[in-house]
Amino acid sequence: MDQNETLNSGVIADVKRRIEQMFYTGNREIGDQEPEQQSDISQQAWLYFVAFLALENLILRLEGKPTIRLNDGVTSLSHGLITECGRLVFRGAENWVYIYVHEHFCLVELPWDSAWTWYLAVLGVDFCYYWLHRACHAQFLTHQHINFLYQIWVHTRVVSTLGPLEWILNTPRHHRVHHGCNLYCLDKNYGGFLIIWDRIFGTFAEEHKDEAIIYGLVHNQPSFNPVFLQLFYNVNVIKKWKAMNGWQDKLAAIWKGPSWLPGKPRLGATEDKLDIRSREKYDMKLPVWINIYLCLHFVALVIVYQELALKYSDMTPLAVLGFVTYILVSQTVIGMMFDNRPHTCIFELTRCVIFVFYVHKSDLTLQGRSSITLLQPFFILSSCFWILQTFRVLHTEVKKIKKE
């Protein structure tokens, strides 16, 4: 076998292994490793996430169905990126708590390389994810990488049903209900990769074939800014908290369902909930070149995140926080551009200049070849373009003020 054949077979085997991990069929090899040899496989899943998204769009187009809009797709992926950034920031605290609990309260030591240990751990993680998911709506939370990998493929409209497997597994059909704001979809199907918890604890709902699912929150916000979308609902919670009388009701306004009112069930009474049957989709038509630009910069942002995920353990907490802040700011600016907000070009220019300045001054990229270094010319060209665009915008505004 020549060198090219060896390389090709190695690439194919790597892709096969990662896809098996995504569908919970190839994780036994991870159990054979020692804990300190473990790599976070969720950090390696982004390329396959994007590949499955592209495959879904291709299938939808071949079937003559509406494809995923670029602004929607980037915004959805951005939510996942925010979640992963949060994991990097709080990973140290997570590990400390885990080690402390294990050292002081461990009741039994399960063999690391046992298949039963692996399956029990997966079952336990999914059970805990179900209850955390219920407790944290409508806020977002981070969860373990196995559940994260499984979540990749259940977010699709292509798969209609998986037959008898749907009695046990969370499938695209079940998960579509979870993301719906139709009355029958509210507070349903919280499971990670198993649907049995919803069936056991009364939060399961079948997808209605005669009623199209309206995706989003009941009180939706017209925006493609993922950071804003992560935070805006907290304003509603604060307002509800202030409107309540007594500490008992004030606390209930935080931990009970969004439709809850004093004297009503924890998730709210059905008659008080809005029944969303149709909704005009928020969209903003932008020139093709802007969509291409934003798509390329989002890919660049994923590369920056991957670089952070690879090197964050060797960085200071302040440097990690700075990286994460830059990613969040970048997602905000990209979202503002999708929303066609005024003066966004100034923020985008600032973002690009900061990146170029950091790469020039930082010693992070000196530790071997860095993908961030390869992005520097792209950001330099982007900075030059937005300098010209910014001055043109400012010049136009001055002229308009003089005329008035």
C-alpha angles and dihedrals in degrees: 000000000000126000095264093051090049091050093048093049090049092052092047091049091049093050091047091051094050093048089050089052090051091055095042094248102105106044097103091089090059089055089056090062126084115252093251090054092057119117120199100253091193088069089060095049101080096087091052091045090057091043092055089047090054091047091052091052091049092052092046091051092049089051091050093244127134112277126221112279115238094236091049093046095049091046092051092049089047091060089057090048091052090052092051092048088054089054091055093050095048099033093101093052091045092052092046093053092045093050092045093051091045094050096045106030106026109136100182134011111226118203109261096218097045118115089219091056089052095050094044090051092051090048092048094048091051092048091051091044090055093055095041089049091053093045095050102049125160090017125080125241140183122249140181121296096246091060089043092056092048091050090062096074100036090066096082140105094203099077110071103181142344096203119221092003088074090073089069110017131064103241136182089264092056095040093052086064091054091057095046125102095203111124094252091050098056115116094355139130102016095164123127106211098334124064094192093092091059091048091049098045099039102252098111124116130176120229110257111233093200096051124063114228114244106211125216138042124320089244098040125192121218100231143106093206104115096195091053091047090052092053110029097084091059087070089061090049092051091049091049091047092053092048093056124094117225130013094267093061092039091057091044089055087062103043102029126077123292091249095050119125129177111284093017131106119282093260094039132257118293092234091058095054123093115245104218110198101159138011135183108241115240111235139159120204111222131177114272092245092058092050090050091047093050092046091053092047092050089053088050089051091053089052090052089051092049089052090051092048091053097047107026094101089062094046131086117257089246092054092049090049090050092051092048091047090053091051092050092047090049092052089049092052093046089050091049090052091051086051089050092232116182119260092011089133089071091055091046091051090051091049093051093046092050090053093050092047092049094050090048095051103032124095091203091093092052091072095087129310110328128202088214090064090056090056094057097088090050091054092045091055090046090051092051091050094050092047088060092042093048094052090048091052093046091048091052092051093051091052092050092051091051092051092052 
